[in-house]
Amino acid sequence: MNKPLTWWSVARRPKWVGGFFVAMVVAVVCGLLAQWQIGRSVEEPLHNAEKFAVESATAPIIDAVIRPGVSPGLDAVGTLVLAQVRDEHKHAWVVAKRVQRDGTPGYWVVAAMATTGGKPVLITLGFAPKLQQAVQARDTYLAASPDRTFRNVYGRLSPAEAPQFVEGQALASFSPGQLANLIGGAKVYPLFMLDTHSAAPGLERITVETLTTAQINWLSAFYGLEWSVFMGFSFFMWWRLVRDEQQRELGTSE
Amino acid sequence: MATPKSPVVSALKLYKVASFITGFMLIAITVLFAIRLSSQQELWLAGPHGFLTLEHYSVDAMGNKTGLPTSGLDLTMVSLILHGWFYVLYLYSDYRIWSLLRWNFTRFLIIAAGGVVPLLSFFTEHHFAKVATAQIAAETKA
């Protein structure tokens, strides 16, 4: 034996240079996954006034995002949309178990309005802390005669909740499917529009931002950390495989 | 002669234990994840509705879960996190026996896959623990 076989001389062989690239690809994939999970691990608070101003300028028409009677696409929820609607003052309900951003419990009043295409879309009218106030606002809304003109409403498309019992004057959950049955006839839009920028007479503006401060998503934080561990492990395995080959050859040449 | 405390024997023991924990946790998270995806519910410990309950949630406009209880523990999330870290331990134990018994790399990858494919770890553990035991016995005799 002329020269001791070094780790470095084994690592420079084409096979292990290739191995290094494989380790690098694995590490890059793990790194991207780590970055993705870490990015998800802090949940930012929902929209603020500034964001609304920017978003409403480019908000798509509701029909570009969802269609009546058709299941919504995966990215539909959360989209701020513009709808041209007419108040028919025909269908409105009180939904119980609502909470404002500051924690005030209360009720929403929601109404079915007609879009230019004639299909009903469910839009929130506002919030009331007391049931009596909400019922009164609903009755006032229903007593008005149908509008002739259309108006622009901005709202964030929000997902349906599971239907629950009707408790006295109020619904226990907000389920467009359930309300479609109560309206009867036409197909309704599968998501409702959450209007946080206006309120019908007698009601307060809804402030439903569920997150007021950033929250940590622990599952993503830990997954992010794990992917980083796997990323390092990929290079470690490469180093180790090279060393194994080196030792094997040193062992046989003795 | 390999005493019960020799590194390879303890590595095998660690692999067996890690393999069973990972295997059972993987079954648990498969079930819990199916519940989460199919009906938007999380398994909840010591929440407002009982000691062990399923709690509904909805997803808000930003894609965050809302409507879950504020007290108690989200067992679905906890098991996902725990499985993740037990998998790291499992991978370490895989590395230990693979390295000590000088197996080939494919075997390492097959065992590693056992921790992410439901039920596979039971088969890999059954097979490779036997292979390892036989190899240890043969080497100590030699």
Interface residues (C-beta under 8 A of the other chain):
Chain A: E43 E44 L46 H47 V77 G78 R156 L157 S158 P159 E161 A162 L194 V208 T210 L211 Q215 W218 L219 F222 Y223 E226 V229 F233 M237 R240 L241 D244
Chain B: H56 S58 V59 D60 A61 M62 G63 N64 T66 M77 L80 I81 G84 W85 Y87 V88 L91 Y95 S99 R102 F105
